[in-house]
Each structure stands twice: as structure tokens, then as C-alpha cells.
Amino acid sequence: MTSHGAASTVGQACEIYLNRMRDQDQIVRAGAYVVWGIEREAVSRILRERFFDLISPALFDAHQVRYGTLARAISEVRRETQQLDMKHAIMTAPKDYVRAYVGLLGLNMAASFTKQILRMDPFAPAGSEDHTRYSVSVAHAAHFISHIYIETTKLLNQLNV
């Protein structure tokens, strides 16, 4: 699967999920759903660029927005991160080994999740408690990411998408 094909598959899976969400018109507070600082700036950018909704950083927590709109913005932010991880995996994986590509893709996504979301230092000294926590977190995240990838692929194949 090419990086464009993978990105397209992920985009299609996101659209299927987002289109089936309930209560899309419900008004919610942005700060109740976007808790990580690293995502707030990106979500604000997407809301501004795609939905013409300006959010002051100081008022992010209280900013009211449609649930469906916020979910789409969050999804786009996470897809962008995932696509960067996929691109990195494609560039660094041996082209002759699909298993190596998929494994490296999952590992890169897991490492990105662990570094960005859990704020763990991937360069902690070997043998330290932080290094052990980082390694365990990456292993768990890789397992979940692989499972999601496999199940999404199965679903898209069943839907002939």
C-alpha cells in the first residue's frame, strides 16, 4: 500500500465513523474534548481554516462549538500526525519487506503517541524507570494501533471501499 493509499484508507475510515456519530449538532465546550496542549493549536488552526471559527487561546476551554465540527477538527489533527508517521515509516522501511513496513509503521505511530500524548522522553537513559515506562508504553500502543489498522482494513474490505 502506498502512502497515498494508506492516507486515503484512513481518511475513508474516519469519514465512515464521523458520519455515523450521534448528536453532531450538540453544542459542546472545546476544552472538554481537547485536553492536550499540543492539539489545541492544531485544532484551532483547522477550525479557523476549514470552518471559519476563531478561537482565542485564552478562551479555548470555554469556546462553544458543534460536537460534529469539533470531532472533525480533532480527527483531522490526528490524521495529519498519523500521515506524518506513515510517511516516515515508508521512507525508513525496507521496500522489499511489507511486514517490516507495517511493523515500522505501527512502531512509529506508537512512539509518536507515547512521545506526544503521554509526554515521555524517548531518549531517557537505558535501564532508567522512564526508559522502561517508555518501552512498555510503545509496546502497548503498537499492539492497539496494529489491531485498529487490521480491523479498519477488514471493515473497508467488507464495505468494498
Contacts in CASP RR format, 6 or more apart in sequence:
PFRMAT RR
TARGET T0000
AUTHOR 0000-0000-0000
METHOD contacts of the structure
MODEL  1
MTSHGAASTVGQACEIYLNRMRDQDQIVRAGAYVVWGIEREAVSRILRER
FFDLISPALFDAHQVRYGTLARAISEVRRETQQLDMKHAIMTAPKDYVRA
YVGLLGLNMAASFTKQILRMDPFAPAGSEDHTRYSVSVAHAAHFISHIYI
ETTKLLNQLNV
1 9 0 8 1.000
2 90 0 8 1.000
3 83 0 8 1.000
3 86 0 8 1.000
3 87 0 8 1.000
3 90 0 8 1.000
6 86 0 8 1.000
7 79 0 8 1.000
7 83 0 8 1.000
7 86 0 8 1.000
9 152 0 8 1.000
9 153 0 8 1.000
9 156 0 8 1.000
10 79 0 8 1.000
10 82 0 8 1.000
10 83 0 8 1.000
10 152 0 8 1.000
11 79 0 8 1.000
12 156 0 8 1.000
12 161 0 8 1.000
13 152 0 8 1.000
13 155 0 8 1.000
13 156 0 8 1.000
14 75 0 8 1.000
14 79 0 8 1.000
16 155 0 8 1.000
16 159 0 8 1.000
16 161 0 8 1.000
17 75 0 8 1.000
18 68 0 8 1.000
18 71 0 8 1.000
18 72 0 8 1.000
18 75 0 8 1.000
21 67 0 8 1.000
21 68 0 8 1.000
21 71 0 8 1.000
23 67 0 8 1.000
24 66 0 8 1.000
24 67 0 8 1.000
24 68 0 8 1.000
24 71 0 8 1.000
25 66 0 8 1.000
25 67 0 8 1.000
25 68 0 8 1.000
26 66 0 8 1.000
26 67 0 8 1.000
27 64 0 8 1.000
27 65 0 8 1.000
27 66 0 8 1.000
27 67 0 8 1.000
28 64 0 8 1.000
28 65 0 8 1.000
28 66 0 8 1.000
28 67 0 8 1.000
28 70 0 8 1.000
29 61 0 8 1.000
29 62 0 8 1.000
29 63 0 8 1.000
29 64 0 8 1.000
30 43 0 8 1.000
30 55 0 8 1.000
30 60 0 8 1.000
30 61 0 8 1.000
30 63 0 8 1.000
30 64 0 8 1.000
30 65 0 8 1.000
30 70 0 8 1.000
31 40 0 8 1.000
31 60 0 8 1.000
31 61 0 8 1.000
31 62 0 8 1.000
31 63 0 8 1.000
32 61 0 8 1.000
33 70 0 8 1.000
33 71 0 8 1.000
33 74 0 8 1.000
34 40 0 8 1.000
34 43 0 8 1.000
34 60 0 8 1.000
34 70 0 8 1.000
34 74 0 8 1.000
36 116 0 8 1.000
36 117 0 8 1.000
38 116 0 8 1.000
38 117 0 8 1.000
39 74 0 8 1.000
39 77 0 8 1.000
39 78 0 8 1.000
40 57 0 8 1.000
40 60 0 8 1.000
41 57 0 8 1.000
42 77 0 8 1.000
42 80 0 8 1.000
43 70 0 8 1.000
43 73 0 8 1.000
43 74 0 8 1.000
43 77 0 8 1.000
44 55 0 8 1.000
44 57 0 8 1.000
44 60 0 8 1.000
46 73 0 8 1.000
46 76 0 8 1.000
46 77 0 8 1.000
47 53 0 8 1.000
47 54 0 8 1.000
47 55 0 8 1.000
47 65 0 8 1.000
47 69 0 8 1.000
47 70 0 8 1.000
47 73 0 8 1.000
48 54 0 8 1.000
48 55 0 8 1.000
50 72 0 8 1.000
50 73 0 8 1.000
50 76 0 8 1.000
51 69 0 8 1.000
51 73 0 8 1.000
53 65 0 8 1.000
53 69 0 8 1.000
55 63 0 8 1.000
56 63 0 8 1.000
81 112 0 8 1.000
81 116 0 8 1.000
82 109 0 8 1.000
84 112 0 8 1.000
85 105 0 8 1.000
85 106 0 8 1.000
85 108 0 8 1.000
85 109 0 8 1.000
85 112 0 8 1.000
86 105 0 8 1.000
86 108 0 8 1.000
86 109 0 8 1.000
88 108 0 8 1.000
89 101 0 8 1.000
89 103 0 8 1.000
89 104 0 8 1.000
89 105 0 8 1.000
89 106 0 8 1.000
89 107 0 8 1.000
89 108 0 8 1.000
89 109 0 8 1.000
90 101 0 8 1.000
90 105 0 8 1.000
92 104 0 8 1.000
92 108 0 8 1.000
93 100 0 8 1.000
93 101 0 8 1.000
93 103 0 8 1.000
93 104 0 8 1.000
93 105 0 8 1.000
94 100 0 8 1.000
94 101 0 8 1.000
95 101 0 8 1.000
102 146 0 8 1.000
102 149 0 8 1.000
103 142 0 8 1.000
103 146 0 8 1.000
105 149 0 8 1.000
106 142 0 8 1.000
106 145 0 8 1.000
106 146 0 8 1.000
106 149 0 8 1.000
107 138 0 8 1.000
107 142 0 8 1.000
109 141 0 8 1.000
109 142 0 8 1.000
109 145 0 8 1.000
110 137 0 8 1.000
110 138 0 8 1.000
110 139 0 8 1.000
110 140 0 8 1.000
110 141 0 8 1.000
110 142 0 8 1.000
110 145 0 8 1.000
111 122 0 8 1.000
111 138 0 8 1.000
111 141 0 8 1.000
113 141 0 8 1.000
113 145 0 8 1.000
114 120 0 8 1.000
114 122 0 8 1.000
114 134 0 8 1.000
114 137 0 8 1.000
114 138 0 8 1.000
114 141 0 8 1.000
115 121 0 8 1.000
115 122 0 8 1.000
118 137 0 8 1.000
120 130 0 8 1.000
120 133 0 8 1.000
120 134 0 8 1.000
120 137 0 8 1.000
121 130 0 8 1.000
121 134 0 8 1.000
122 134 0 8 1.000
124 130 0 8 1.000
124 131 0 8 1.000
124 134 0 8 1.000
125 131 0 8 1.000
END
